[in-house]
């Protein structure tokens, strides 16, 4: 895990994902990002006024040094070093919105993780969750137990949409699945280099340009959902 967090740095998103943008209420929101890493969404959320010092904002991750990067850039954010399935410092029913991107495939206990998101959301609050979905013919160069995987640290990669929906709406008791989409996953060709070089002083426009050349990852998709408490 240490090697992963030292090398797989998160780049700021150039714009908020369309599905997230379409379902975000007007800000400022009480908000948390579970498993935020380096906080790639915060810059855009801050710029758009979705998050600000006016309402509670939390960044949650297991890695303290990644959270410190977030705090350095956004001092009003409360950082919590905690697993995504046990964030006791956030009160019940206190948040308007929770984001948790590419975390669900890592958590040991999916229902416990979903229950925690459900716990912190106020009635009518929403969550934007993403995870990995793969077709039977999917291929990537990493392997685990003889199967192709997008990341060897994944505990699961989802293959059945019905079972996934049942998990959200049954065990986790979300009141509504507002949206679900599958988005092809792409690999920026220069990321292995950019992960390992200092980007201090590098213009965001340059980083964006360097990451533009991409190739599709065969059979792999980002499974993105909006759920409501």
Helices and strands as residue ranges (DSSP letters): H 2-7, H 18-23, E 31-34, H 42-47, E 57-61, H 64-73, E 78-81, E 95-101, H 110-120, E 121-134, E 142-144, E 147-149, H 161-166, I 167-171, E 176-188, H 191-194, H 204-210, E 214-228
